[in-house]
Amino acid sequence: MILNGDLVNAVPFSAEVIDRVRALDWLVVRGNHEFYFLDFGTDRAVAGSEDPRRWGQLHWLVERISPEQGAYLASLPDERTLYFPGTAPLRVAHGVPGRNRVGFYNEQSAEQITREIEHVQEQTLISAHTHVQIDRHVRKIIDLPHALQADPHVDAHVGDHGVMHRHWHLINPGSVGLPLDRDPRAQFALIESVPEQVEAGGWSATHYRAQYDRRPALASYWESGMMDAGGIISNLFYWELVTAEAEIVFFYRWAYENGHNPDDDVDIAFREYVLRTGRDKYVNDLDPLGTSHSWIGG
């Protein structure tokens, strides 16, 4: 079993997830949300993260992760390459190797994707970050002299006329705890080694979605105190669990387009967002807990 990052922060069970994963001895890759915790209080921290209005949820998280749990997160790798006997190497990274905030969507062109992964030598890359299921084969033709000059050890098929044909199989299993493709079911994938003629790159993915009762997780935002501590950002994570949509991205995009900097005036921007878009009504209609759980600032 492999977890490809983001064990903590979005839902109020971070400490419990860490303990559960450690007990099961799963393979884990660190995601960008682990770094919110690991960087907090250092010169690596996100600018402004000392502000409890914008970053109250992170403050709440920091108070609940034990030193032992924090040491576990600190020791996790940022990527893994798996070399199972008799199979092609399998690269696993939360985003892409070296950049855990790079994410992919099904709507992207092959050119956009290859631009971000052309430094990956393995043909199969398991990515995450965007919380949407992806299973795509992308290819690129590269001028051989320039490619060899950049990396003389590059692994690709060299064809005629001095060109190089490269191929990648990009897989994102989606998210178990916070899918963002309008389907709230828990998402995961089974990756199997297959002959090259069956699937280019030697690995196939079967994607799954599992229905579960989200009400205990949603109620925990209030019962745990996260909602009161985290304010607007916790509310947006709550909305994401309700709608399985990128509520934080929607809000930030709207705010910037309408003259707000949500990192400076998050409460004002969010009240205006709710007033002008009616997004809270849309979320409430989908909320398994009903309409009484919308929080629009204090």
Backbone as CSV, one residue per row, in Angstrom:
resi,resn,N_x,N_y,N_z,CA_x,CA_y,CA_z,C_x,C_y,C_z
1,MET,0.848,-1.185,0.000,0.000,0.000,0.000,0.885,1.236,0.000
2,ILE,0.557,2.186,-0.860,1.336,3.419,-0.984,0.401,4.609,-0.779
3,LEU,0.791,5.529,0.098,0.092,6.797,0.265,0.953,7.894,-0.343
4,ASN,0.387,8.625,-1.281,1.172,9.605,-2.025,0.976,11.017,-1.487
5,GLY,1.173,11.183,-0.193,1.236,12.515,0.388,-0.071,13.066,0.907
6,ASP,0.032,14.170,1.671,-1.089,14.873,2.285,-1.840,13.987,3.274
7,LEU,-1.123,13.526,4.295,-1.760,12.792,5.380,-2.494,13.722,6.326
8,VAL,-2.055,14.981,6.393,-2.513,15.872,7.460,-3.164,17.140,6.911
9,ASN,-3.893,17.806,7.814,-4.321,19.198,7.706,-5.753,19.406,7.235
10,ALA,-6.228,18.793,6.165,-7.508,19.195,5.580,-8.701,18.786,6.420
11,VAL,-8.645,17.625,7.043,-9.749,17.071,7.829,-9.233,16.850,9.251
12,PRO,-10.106,16.957,10.281,-9.618,16.986,11.673,-9.120,15.658,12.248
13,PHE,-8.507,14.795,11.469,-8.027,13.528,11.995,-6.541,13.331,11.715
14,SER,-5.775,14.391,11.655,-4.385,14.281,11.237,-3.576,13.357,12.148
15,ALA,-3.667,13.559,13.442,-2.903,12.731,14.372,-3.325,11.275,14.277
16,GLU,-4.626,11.038,14.153,-5.127,9.673,14.054,-4.665,9.003,12.767
17,VAL,-4.628,9.762,11.683,-4.163,9.202,10.407,-2.693,8.805,10.506
18,ILE,-1.884,9.661,11.087,-0.459,9.342,11.235,-0.287,8.038,12.013
19,ASP,-0.989,7.905,13.144,-0.854,6.697,13.960,-1.340,5.464,13.211
20,ARG,-2.416,5.606,12.473,-2.958,4.464,11.736,-1.997,4.013,10.635
21,VAL,-1.464,4.958,9.902,-0.554,4.626,8.808,0.725,3.991,9.343
22,ARG,1.237,4.528,10.422,2.455,3.954,11.012,2.208,2.525,11.488
23,ALA,1.055,2.276,12.056,0.742,0.936,12.547,0.625,-0.072,11.415
24,LEU,0.191,0.392,10.255,0.033,-0.493,9.099,1.316,-0.646,8.300
25,ASP,2.308,0.186,8.580,3.615,0.096,7.911,3.484,0.243,6.401
26,TRP,2.696,1.204,5.960,2.543,1.480,4.537,3.724,2.297,4.030
27,LEU,3.930,2.263,2.714,4.898,3.153,2.079,4.250,4.526,1.936
28,VAL,4.973,5.562,2.322,4.396,6.905,2.320,5.354,7.874,1.648
29,VAL,4.806,8.759,0.841,5.541,9.866,0.245,4.968,11.159,0.835
30,ARG,5.839,12.092,1.128,5.411,13.340,1.753,4.795,14.278,0.711
31,GLY,3.701,14.955,1.098,3.061,15.923,0.220,3.265,17.343,0.701
32,ASN,2.674,18.291,0.004,2.869,19.692,0.371,2.223,20.039,1.714
33,HIS,1.157,19.337,2.095,0.520,19.662,3.367,1.373,19.259,4.557
34,GLU,2.203,18.253,4.403,3.142,17.935,5.471,4.106,19.097,5.708
35,PHE,4.432,19.805,4.647,5.375,20.911,4.791,4.755,22.129,5.460
36,TYR,3.440,22.291,5.368,2.826,23.372,6.148,3.158,23.186,7.628
37,PHE,3.063,21.944,8.101,3.397,21.656,9.492,4.895,21.725,9.740
38,LEU,5.688,21.078,8.903,7.130,20.977,9.137,7.840,22.322,9.024
39,ASP,7.308,23.205,8.187,7.954,24.508,7.995,7.484,25.573,8.976
40,PHE,6.387,25.305,9.666,5.805,26.325,10.550,6.811,26.733,11.635
41,GLY,6.924,28.040,11.849,7.831,28.549,12.876,9.283,28.596,12.470
42,THR,9.574,28.348,11.185,10.943,28.420,10.685,11.014,29.463,9.577
43,ASP,12.219,29.695,9.070,12.342,30.642,7.968,11.834,30.059,6.653
44,ARG,11.408,28.799,6.673,10.804,28.179,5.488,9.294,28.358,5.466
45,ALA,8.724,28.861,6.530,7.274,28.923,6.671,6.648,29.804,5.597
46,VAL,5.405,29.487,5.276,4.650,30.307,4.338,4.518,31.718,4.895
47,ALA,4.728,32.695,4.041,4.636,34.086,4.483,3.261,34.355,5.086
48,GLY,3.257,34.955,6.260,2.003,35.302,6.912,1.397,34.206,7.749
49,SER,2.049,33.052,7.847,1.447,31.922,8.549,1.337,32.141,10.055
50,GLU,1.927,33.201,10.553,1.767,33.523,11.970,0.405,34.164,12.251
51,ASP,-0.332,34.555,11.208,-1.629,35.212,11.350,-2.707,34.178,11.667
52,PRO,-3.313,34.221,12.854,-4.302,33.208,13.216,-5.617,33.339,12.457
53,ARG,-5.896,34.499,11.886,-7.136,34.635,11.115,-7.058,33.838,9.814
54,ARG,-5.941,33.938,9.134,-5.785,33.216,7.865,-5.287,31.792,8.090
55,TRP,-4.425,31.586,9.082,-3.759,30.302,9.262,-4.121,29.623,10.580
56,GLY,-5.310,29.914,11.095,-5.723,29.316,12.361,-5.801,27.799,12.314
57,GLN,-6.175,27.257,11.181,-6.245,25.798,11.084,-4.860,25.168,11.230
58,LEU,-3.848,25.810,10.652,-2.489,25.304,10.799,-2.043,25.403,12.256
59,HIS,-2.364,26.492,12.941,-2.026,26.626,14.347,-2.689,25.513,15.151
60,TRP,-3.929,25.242,14.842,-4.664,24.162,15.516,-3.977,22.818,15.266
61,LEU,-3.522,22.590,14.036,-2.832,21.347,13.703,-1.527,21.209,14.483
62,VAL,-0.749,22.285,14.509,0.557,22.246,15.173,0.404,21.862,16.646
63,GLU,-0.656,22.317,17.276,-0.870,22.017,18.690,-1.251,20.556,18.930
64,ARG,-1.642,19.841,17.884,-2.164,18.487,18.063,-1.264,17.383,17.518
65,ILE,-0.174,17.755,16.872,0.789,16.754,16.397,1.881,16.609,17.446
66,SER,2.069,15.395,17.935,3.064,15.163,18.983,4.467,15.228,18.397
67,PRO,5.480,15.434,19.231,6.861,15.417,18.725,7.205,14.118,17.998
68,GLU,6.708,13.003,18.499,6.983,11.725,17.836,6.330,11.663,16.464
69,GLN,5.092,12.129,16.372,4.412,12.156,15.075,5.095,13.134,14.124
70,GLY,5.532,14.273,14.653,6.237,15.231,13.826,7.542,14.678,13.297
71,ALA,8.253,13.909,14.130,9.501,13.294,13.682,9.241,12.289,12.564
72,TYR,8.112,11.596,12.647,7.752,10.666,11.571,7.557,11.421,10.256
73,LEU,6.798,12.514,10.290,6.583,13.303,9.073,7.898,13.863,8.553
74,ALA,8.768,14.272,9.463,10.049,14.853,9.057,10.937,13.850,8.340
75,SER,10.757,12.563,8.631,11.633,11.537,8.058,11.086,10.915,6.783
76,LEU,9.902,11.310,6.358,9.320,10.729,5.154,10.073,11.190,3.902
77,PRO,10.133,10.359,2.863,10.750,10.784,1.610,9.788,11.635,0.791
78,ASP,10.336,12.465,-0.064,9.524,13.283,-0.957,9.148,12.546,-2.239
79,GLU,9.790,11.442,-2.499,9.461,10.618,-3.658,10.028,9.227,-3.446
80,ARG,9.551,8.286,-4.217,10.062,6.913,-4.182,10.143,6.377,-5.602
81,THR,11.140,5.537,-5.844,11.207,4.778,-7.084,11.216,3.306,-6.700
82,LEU,10.221,2.564,-7.193,10.041,1.164,-6.825,10.582,0.272,-7.933
83,TYR,11.411,-0.667,-7.547,12.047,-1.583,-8.498,11.641,-3.018,-8.152
84,PHE,10.398,-3.373,-8.409,9.972,-4.735,-8.165,10.645,-5.668,-9.170
85,PRO,11.048,-6.872,-8.745,11.731,-7.794,-9.660,10.893,-8.085,-10.909
86,GLY,11.550,-8.029,-12.048,10.891,-8.357,-13.304,9.933,-7.319,-13.826
87,THR,9.982,-6.094,-13.279,9.068,-5.043,-13.717,9.851,-3.789,-14.086
88,ALA,9.171,-2.882,-14.785,9.762,-1.570,-15.075,9.740,-0.717,-13.811
89,PRO,10.710,0.170,-13.632,10.698,1.051,-12.458,9.429,1.893,-12.411
90,LEU,8.989,2.173,-11.198,7.756,2.918,-10.969,8.082,4.114,-10.087
91,ARG,7.864,5.322,-10.599,8.205,6.548,-9.858,6.958,7.080,-9.157
92,VAL,7.112,7.458,-7.898,6.002,7.974,-7.105,6.407,9.312,-6.513
93,ALA,5.628,10.345,-6.777,5.882,11.676,-6.219,4.548,12.371,-6.026
94,HIS,4.454,13.210,-4.996,3.174,13.876,-4.738,2.778,14.789,-5.897
95,GLY,3.742,15.494,-6.458,3.506,16.299,-7.659,4.321,15.703,-8.785
96,VAL,5.512,16.251,-8.966,6.545,15.644,-9.800,7.814,15.632,-8.964
97,PRO,8.790,14.797,-9.273,10.018,14.777,-8.484,10.633,16.168,-8.349
98,GLY,10.838,16.575,-7.109,11.438,17.870,-6.841,10.470,19.023,-6.722
99,ARG,9.198,18.801,-7.057,8.209,19.898,-7.012,6.856,19.311,-6.613
100,ASN,6.572,19.371,-5.317,5.365,18.689,-4.847,4.073,19.466,-5.068
101,ARG,4.152,20.683,-5.588,2.949,21.468,-5.863,2.555,21.470,-7.339
102,VAL,3.225,20.698,-8.148,2.841,20.570,-9.552,1.749,19.512,-9.651
103,GLY,0.614,19.884,-10.222,-0.495,18.943,-10.351,-1.028,18.895,-11.762
104,PHE,-1.788,17.849,-12.032,-2.277,17.629,-13.387,-3.795,17.422,-13.394
105,TYR,-4.384,17.774,-14.547,-5.819,17.634,-14.750,-6.069,16.955,-16.097
106,ASN,-7.203,16.316,-16.200,-7.532,15.627,-17.445,-7.704,16.598,-18.608
107,GLU,-8.039,17.849,-18.298,-8.257,18.830,-19.351,-6.959,19.355,-19.955
108,GLN,-5.834,19.097,-19.321,-4.568,19.607,-19.828,-4.166,18.904,-21.118
109,SER,-3.457,19.638,-21.962,-2.935,19.052,-23.191,-1.725,18.190,-22.883
110,ALA,-1.407,17.297,-23.804,-0.211,16.465,-23.650,1.038,17.338,-23.576
111,GLU,1.054,18.423,-24.316,2.211,19.318,-24.301,2.397,19.947,-22.921
112,GLN,1.298,20.358,-22.277,1.398,20.939,-20.938,1.940,19.921,-19.939
113,ILE,1.517,18.693,-20.078,1.951,17.657,-19.147,3.414,17.306,-19.369
114,THR,3.799,17.071,-20.606,5.186,16.664,-20.866,6.169,17.759,-20.481
115,ARG,5.751,19.002,-20.552,6.626,20.100,-20.142,7.016,19.972,-18.665
116,GLU,6.122,19.425,-17.852,6.386,19.290,-16.421,7.082,17.982,-16.055
117,ILE,6.971,16.950,-16.898,7.500,15.645,-16.501,8.640,15.157,-17.393
118,GLU,9.119,15.982,-18.297,10.130,15.505,-19.233,11.453,15.169,-18.552
119,HIS,11.649,15.625,-17.308,12.864,15.264,-16.578,12.731,13.914,-15.874
120,VAL,11.541,13.307,-15.891,11.316,12.024,-15.231,11.780,10.907,-16.163
121,GLN,12.731,10.113,-15.713,13.293,9.069,-16.565,12.403,7.831,-16.637
122,GLU,11.704,7.518,-15.564,10.822,6.352,-15.569,9.606,6.615,-16.449
123,GLN,9.124,5.580,-17.103,7.979,5.755,-18.005,6.660,5.919,-17.253
124,THR,6.563,5.345,-16.062,5.315,5.431,-15.304,5.523,6.312,-14.084
125,LEU,4.688,7.337,-13.960,4.750,8.272,-12.846,3.413,8.279,-12.123
126,ILE,3.444,7.984,-10.826,2.260,8.104,-9.985,2.318,9.471,-9.313
127,SER,1.373,10.317,-9.639,1.315,11.668,-9.095,0.069,11.807,-8.222
128,ALA,-0.107,12.987,-7.613,-1.261,13.226,-6.756,-1.601,14.714,-6.815
129,HIS,-1.719,15.348,-5.679,-1.825,16.796,-5.474,-3.173,17.388,-5.898
130,THR,-3.688,17.062,-7.083,-4.923,17.694,-7.543,-6.175,16.976,-7.060
131,HIS,-6.044,15.777,-6.498,-7.172,15.036,-5.943,-8.191,14.637,-7.016
132,VAL,-7.721,14.387,-8.216,-8.588,13.898,-9.302,-7.916,12.691,-9.953
133,GLN,-8.714,11.733,-10.378,-8.178,10.531,-10.999,-7.756,10.805,-12.440
134,ILE,-6.545,10.375,-12.762,-5.980,10.562,-14.098,-5.311,9.271,-14.529
135,ASP,-5.451,8.942,-15.796,-4.774,7.769,-16.365,-4.510,8.097,-17.831
136,ARG,-3.330,8.669,-18.100,-3.045,9.180,-19.445,-1.663,8.757,-19.920
137,HIS,-1.584,8.473,-21.199,-0.310,8.240,-21.869,0.014,9.481,-22.691
138,VAL,1.201,10.020,-22.485,1.630,11.196,-23.250,2.977,10.899,-23.878
139,ARG,3.211,11.498,-25.022,4.448,11.261,-25.772,5.009,12.578,-26.269
140,LYS,6.327,12.544,-26.503,6.988,13.742,-26.999,8.125,13.328,-27.908
141,ILE,8.262,14.039,-29.007,9.388,13.840,-29.919,10.392,14.947,-29.658
142,ILE,11.635,14.544,-29.369,12.664,15.498,-28.972,13.829,15.407,-29.944
143,ASP,14.367,16.562,-30.290,15.561,16.594,-31.126,16.717,15.947,-30.365
144,LEU,17.309,14.896,-30.917,18.286,14.079,-30.202,19.530,14.845,-29.770
145,PRO,20.193,15.617,-30.625,21.420,16.300,-30.169,21.190,17.187,-28.956
146,HIS,20.084,17.931,-28.946,19.816,18.807,-27.810,19.488,17.995,-26.564
147,ALA,18.752,16.899,-26.727,18.371,16.084,-25.571,19.581,15.423,-24.933
148,LEU,20.492,14.892,-25.772,21.671,14.226,-25.230,22.621,15.222,-24.587
149,GLN,22.623,16.419,-25.103,23.459,17.446,-24.492,22.955,17.777,-23.085
150,ALA,21.608,17.778,-22.932,21.025,18.074,-21.625,21.197,16.914,-20.663
151,ASP,21.070,15.670,-21.160,21.193,14.493,-20.310,21.656,13.321,-21.160
152,PRO,22.934,12.987,-21.158,23.452,11.919,-22.020,22.971,10.542,-21.621
153,HIS,22.343,10.405,-20.455,21.888,9.102,-19.990,20.384,8.923,-20.148
154,VAL,19.739,9.814,-20.865,18.297,9.761,-20.982,17.861,8.433,-21.606
155,ASP,16.780,7.887,-21.053,16.275,6.585,-21.491,15.084,6.807,-22.414
156,ALA,15.263,6.623,-23.701,14.186,6.814,-24.658,14.525,6.062,-25.932
157,HIS,13.494,5.869,-26.758,13.710,5.193,-28.029,14.192,6.201,-29.071
158,VAL,15.344,5.910,-29.664,15.907,6.800,-30.673,15.505,6.305,-32.048
159,GLY,14.812,7.160,-32.799,14.363,6.773,-34.127,15.263,7.327,-35.206
160,ASP,14.726,7.412,-36.399,15.483,7.915,-37.535,15.579,9.442,-37.482
161,HIS,16.513,9.940,-38.255,16.650,11.388,-38.472,17.006,12.135,-37.183
162,GLY,17.661,11.465,-36.241,18.149,12.149,-35.058,17.079,12.660,-34.122
163,VAL,15.932,11.979,-34.051,14.896,12.384,-33.104,14.724,11.287,-32.063
164,MET,14.217,11.680,-30.910,14.035,10.773,-29.791,12.553,10.726,-29.428
165,HIS,12.016,9.530,-29.294,10.605,9.351,-28.963,10.502,8.991,-27.478
166,ARG,9.857,9.831,-26.702,9.698,9.586,-25.274,8.231,9.386,-24.931
167,HIS,8.009,8.553,-23.922,6.651,8.199,-23.518,6.568,8.173,-21.997
168,TRP,5.432,8.644,-21.478,5.159,8.536,-20.050,3.714,8.085,-19.837
169,HIS,3.538,7.298,-18.808,2.201,6.922,-18.345,1.977,7.640,-17.022
170,LEU,1.073,8.616,-17.027,0.794,9.434,-15.853,-0.471,8.919,-15.172
171,ILE,-0.344,8.584,-13.889,-1.465,8.037,-13.125,-1.656,8.866,-11.867
172,ASN,-2.880,9.262,-11.612,-3.251,9.862,-10.331,-4.414,9.038,-9.787
173,PRO,-4.254,8.397,-8.635,-5.327,7.543,-8.114,-6.492,8.305,-7.517
174,GLY,-6.406,9.647,-7.487,-7.438,10.432,-6.831,-7.163,10.529,-5.340
175,SER,-8.167,10.862,-4.561,-8.003,11.056,-3.118,-9.015,10.215,-2.357
176,VAL,-8.538,9.530,-1.342,-9.445,8.787,-0.468,-10.260,9.746,0.394
177,GLY,-9.596,10.724,0.987,-10.258,11.558,1.981,-10.833,12.857,1.481
178,LEU,-10.390,13.357,0.315,-10.866,14.658,-0.152,-10.814,14.733,-1.676
179,PRO,-11.623,13.934,-2.374,-11.656,14.008,-3.840,-12.211,15.352,-4.301
180,LEU,-11.723,15.820,-5.460,-12.124,17.147,-5.941,-12.576,17.104,-7.404
181,ASP,-13.320,16.062,-7.763,-13.837,15.986,-9.129,-15.353,15.811,-9.144
182,ARG,-15.997,16.401,-8.137,-17.459,16.404,-7.988,-18.039,15.036,-7.650
183,ASP,-17.204,14.095,-7.305,-17.666,12.790,-6.857,-17.106,12.568,-5.458
184,PRO,-17.946,12.604,-4.406,-17.437,12.556,-3.036,-17.012,11.171,-2.569
185,ARG,-17.149,10.160,-3.400,-16.721,8.831,-2.979,-15.199,8.756,-2.828
186,ALA,-14.742,7.930,-1.894,-13.313,7.728,-1.692,-12.709,7.112,-2.949
187,GLN,-11.560,7.627,-3.374,-10.938,7.203,-4.628,-9.555,6.606,-4.374
188,PHE,-9.256,5.545,-5.126,-7.938,4.927,-5.052,-7.746,4.097,-6.319
189,ALA,-6.568,3.524,-6.485,-6.281,2.759,-7.698,-5.429,1.544,-7.355
190,LEU,-5.618,0.498,-8.128,-4.780,-0.700,-8.054,-3.840,-0.676,-9.249
191,ILE,-2.537,-0.697,-8.980,-1.525,-0.633,-10.026,-0.944,-2.034,-10.211
192,GLU,-0.945,-2.532,-11.444,-0.475,-3.887,-11.718,0.576,-3.880,-12.822
193,SER,1.576,-4.708,-12.658,2.584,-4.898,-13.690,2.006,-5.757,-14.807
194,VAL,2.170,-5.283,-16.049,1.635,-5.996,-17.211,2.682,-5.977,-18.317
195,PRO,2.558,-6.859,-19.314,3.489,-6.811,-20.450,3.402,-5.481,-21.193
196,GLU,4.502,-5.077,-21.779,4.570,-3.809,-22.500,3.518,-3.723,-23.601
197,GLN,3.231,-4.853,-24.243,2.249,-4.819,-25.330,0.817,-4.645,-24.814
198,VAL,0.611,-4.902,-23.528,-0.705,-4.684,-22.928,-0.875,-3.221,-22.543
199,GLU,0.141,-2.643,-21.927,0.108,-1.235,-21.526,1.516,-0.680,-21.638
200,ALA,1.665,0.349,-22.448,2.976,0.961,-22.625,3.516,1.439,-21.284
201,GLY,4.766,1.104,-21.012,5.371,1.437,-19.739,5.365,0.299,-18.746
202,GLY,4.520,-0.718,-19.000,4.543,-1.922,-18.188,3.698,-1.911,-16.937
203,TRP,2.861,-0.865,-16.763,1.984,-0.821,-15.591,0.576,-0.391,-16.019
204,SER,-0.432,-1.035,-15.460,-1.817,-0.639,-15.708,-2.460,-0.220,-14.401
205,ALA,-3.453,0.646,-14.495,-4.154,1.137,-13.308,-5.641,0.834,-13.429
206,THR,-6.214,0.306,-12.386,-7.662,0.145,-12.277,-8.139,1.085,-11.183
207,HIS,-9.004,2.012,-11.549,-9.439,3.050,-10.616,-10.743,2.657,-9.930
208,TYR,-10.812,2.957,-8.654,-11.975,2.592,-7.848,-12.531,3.809,-7.126
209,ARG,-13.824,3.715,-6.803,-14.498,4.716,-5.982,-15.401,3.978,-5.005
210,ALA,-15.358,4.373,-3.736,-16.100,3.665,-2.693,-16.969,4.635,-1.907
211,GLN,-18.236,4.314,-1.813,-19.171,5.126,-1.033,-18.907,4.940,0.458
212,TYR,-18.980,6.019,1.225,-18.882,5.906,2.677,-19.684,7.040,3.306
213,ASP,-19.971,6.906,4.569,-20.743,7.903,5.305,-19.825,9.043,5.721
214,ARG,-20.005,10.206,5.098,-19.142,11.352,5.387,-19.578,12.139,6.616
215,ARG,-20.727,11.823,7.150,-21.260,12.651,8.243,-20.357,12.704,9.472
216,PRO,-19.746,11.613,9.919,-18.838,11.740,11.070,-17.648,12.660,10.791
217,ALA,-17.098,12.590,9.589,-15.975,13.464,9.249,-16.411,14.921,9.208
218,LEU,-17.575,15.185,8.645,-18.073,16.553,8.586,-18.374,17.085,9.984
219,ALA,-19.003,16.274,10.803,-19.327,16.715,12.165,-18.072,16.995,12.969
220,SER,-16.994,16.302,12.645,-15.771,16.465,13.427,-15.167,17.858,13.289
221,TYR,-15.472,18.568,12.211,-14.970,19.934,12.084,-15.446,20.780,13.263
222,TRP,-16.677,20.542,13.675,-17.229,21.299,14.792,-16.860,20.662,16.116
223,GLU,-16.968,19.346,16.215,-16.745,18.660,17.485,-15.297,18.771,17.958
224,SER,-14.357,18.832,17.011,-12.943,18.873,17.364,-12.442,20.272,17.699
225,GLY,-13.206,21.289,17.343,-12.770,22.664,17.520,-12.024,23.233,16.332
226,MET,-11.818,22.426,15.275,-11.085,22.936,14.121,-11.812,24.104,13.459
227,MET,-13.151,24.009,13.321,-13.866,25.060,12.628,-13.715,26.398,13.340
228,ASP,-13.838,26.394,14.656,-13.682,27.642,15.400,-12.269,28.183,15.286
229,ALA,-11.271,27.295,15.301,-9.881,27.735,15.224,-9.499,28.183,13.820
230,GLY,-9.996,27.467,12.820,-9.556,27.705,11.447,-10.375,28.707,10.668
231,GLY,-11.578,29.013,11.139,-12.383,30.037,10.489,-12.672,29.753,9.028
232,ILE,-12.418,30.745,8.176,-12.779,30.675,6.764,-12.111,29.487,6.064
233,ILE,-10.844,29.265,6.316,-10.135,28.202,5.608,-10.688,26.837,6.014
234,SER,-10.967,26.634,7.294,-11.583,25.373,7.716,-12.959,25.220,7.095
235,ASN,-13.688,26.327,6.996,-15.002,26.283,6.356,-14.884,25.847,4.894
236,LEU,-13.870,26.342,4.202,-13.684,25.972,2.800,-13.281,24.508,2.654
237,PHE,-12.439,24.007,3.565,-12.132,22.574,3.539,-13.396,21.754,3.803
238,TYR,-14.230,22.216,4.723,-15.505,21.560,4.995,-16.351,21.529,3.711
239,TRP,-16.412,22.642,3.034,-17.163,22.699,1.783,-16.601,21.712,0.760
240,GLU,-15.288,21.575,0.705,-14.693,20.638,-0.245,-15.110,19.206,0.057
241,LEU,-15.194,18.862,1.340,-15.631,17.516,1.690,-17.101,17.306,1.332
242,VAL,-17.889,18.373,1.382,-19.300,18.294,1.006,-19.471,18.149,-0.505
243,THR,-18.817,19.020,-1.262,-19.090,19.116,-2.697,-18.151,18.303,-3.570
244,ALA,-16.984,17.923,-3.028,-15.916,17.298,-3.828,-15.504,18.234,-4.968
245,GLU,-15.466,19.521,-4.676,-15.008,20.523,-5.628,-13.940,21.391,-4.968
246,ALA,-13.163,22.082,-5.792,-12.009,22.848,-5.303,-12.464,24.192,-4.743
247,GLU,-13.134,24.168,-3.593,-13.736,25.370,-3.025,-12.697,26.435,-2.681
248,ILE,-11.526,26.024,-2.211,-10.489,27.003,-1.864,-10.006,27.721,-3.118
249,VAL,-9.788,26.981,-4.194,-9.376,27.579,-5.464,-10.461,28.513,-5.982
250,PHE,-11.717,28.082,-5.912,-12.818,28.928,-6.391,-12.834,30.258,-5.643
251,PHE,-12.710,30.182,-4.324,-12.761,31.406,-3.517,-11.585,32.327,-3.821
252,TYR,-10.382,31.772,-3.842,-9.200,32.604,-4.095,-9.260,33.236,-5.486
253,ARG,-9.685,32.458,-6.459,-9.774,33.006,-7.818,-10.768,34.155,-7.861
254,TRP,-11.933,33.963,-7.256,-12.946,35.016,-7.234,-12.405,36.252,-6.512
255,ALA,-11.753,36.047,-5.386,-11.252,37.171,-4.589,-10.273,38.025,-5.385
256,TYR,-9.310,37.379,-6.032,-8.321,38.140,-6.799,-8.978,38.861,-7.977
257,GLU,-9.941,38.215,-8.601,-10.613,38.833,-9.739,-11.494,40.005,-9.324
258,ASN,-11.818,40.082,-8.033,-12.716,41.136,-7.558,-12.036,42.074,-6.557
259,GLY,-10.715,42.178,-6.674,-9.991,43.199,-5.937,-9.683,42.893,-4.498
260,HIS,-9.762,41.620,-4.093,-9.434,41.245,-2.718,-8.130,40.459,-2.684
261,ASN,-7.391,40.632,-1.603,-6.271,39.753,-1.301,-6.689,38.911,-0.105
262,PRO,-7.118,37.672,-0.318,-7.664,36.877,0.793,-6.655,36.548,1.870
263,ASP,-5.375,36.679,1.572,-4.387,36.462,2.621,-4.304,37.649,3.573
264,ASP,-4.846,38.794,3.161,-4.846,39.980,4.013,-6.202,40.240,4.649
265,ASP,-7.286,39.996,3.889,-8.628,40.297,4.403,-9.572,39.122,4.163
266,VAL,-9.183,37.952,4.669,-9.907,36.733,4.344,-11.364,36.789,4.789
267,ASP,-11.648,37.358,5.965,-13.031,37.417,6.440,-13.884,38.310,5.548
268,ILE,-13.380,39.502,5.230,-14.126,40.429,4.389,-14.342,39.831,3.004
269,ALA,-13.286,39.272,2.440,-13.386,38.693,1.102,-14.388,37.548,1.071
270,PHE,-14.389,36.708,2.097,-15.293,35.562,2.098,-16.745,35.989,2.269
271,ARG,-16.998,36.957,3.137,-18.377,37.446,3.272,-18.890,37.997,1.952
272,GLU,-18.053,38.757,1.271,-18.444,39.298,-0.025,-18.653,38.180,-1.042
273,TYR,-17.800,37.186,-1.004,-17.909,36.025,-1.903,-19.245,35.324,-1.715
274,VAL,-19.605,35.067,-0.474,-20.870,34.395,-0.192,-22.043,35.261,-0.624
275,LEU,-21.978,36.554,-0.327,-23.073,37.467,-0.657,-23.300,37.545,-2.157
276,ARG,-22.233,37.611,-2.924,-22.352,37.855,-4.358,-22.485,36.592,-5.193
277,THR,-22.045,35.449,-4.669,-22.123,34.214,-5.460,-23.190,33.247,-4.974
278,GLY,-23.595,33.354,-3.717,-24.553,32.395,-3.176,-23.990,30.987,-3.071
279,ARG,-22.662,30.885,-3.013,-22.046,29.556,-2.981,-22.471,28.768,-1.750
280,ASP,-22.721,29.438,-0.639,-23.120,28.738,0.577,-24.431,27.991,0.386
281,LYS,-25.337,28.547,-0.391,-26.620,27.879,-0.632,-26.414,26.610,-1.461
282,TYR,-25.518,26.695,-2.440,-25.198,25.519,-3.245,-24.621,24.410,-2.373
283,VAL,-23.703,24.775,-1.482,-23.082,23.780,-0.606,-24.101,23.203,0.360
284,ASN,-24.915,24.065,0.949,-25.886,23.598,1.930,-26.857,22.585,1.338
285,ASP,-27.215,22.759,0.086,-28.124,21.813,-0.555,-27.516,20.419,-0.692
286,LEU,-26.177,20.351,-0.686,-25.493,19.068,-0.827,-25.013,18.493,0.503
287,ASP,-25.086,19.281,1.567,-24.487,18.903,2.843,-25.287,17.780,3.512
288,PRO,-24.675,16.625,3.769,-25.388,15.544,4.450,-25.842,15.899,5.862
289,LEU,-25.226,16.928,6.454,-25.614,17.357,7.792,-26.697,18.429,7.776
290,GLY,-27.104,18.876,6.593,-28.128,19.902,6.512,-27.537,21.298,6.408
291,THR,-28.425,22.296,6.457,-28.034,23.671,6.143,-27.552,24.457,7.357
292,SER,-27.555,23.866,8.543,-27.220,24.643,9.727,-25.716,24.707,9.984
293,HIS,-24.916,24.116,9.103,-23.492,24.022,9.376,-22.654,24.965,8.514
294,SER,-23.255,25.936,7.879,-22.480,26.913,7.133,-21.898,27.951,8.085
295,TRP,-20.636,28.266,7.893,-19.916,29.204,8.767,-19.351,30.311,7.887
296,ILE,-19.790,31.542,8.109,-19.328,32.610,7.220,-18.605,33.704,7.975
297,GLY,-17.943,33.348,9.007,-17.081,34.310,9.696,-17.749,34.949,10.895
298,GLY,-16.897,35.455,11.774,-17.401,36.057,12.999,-16.882,37.474,13.130
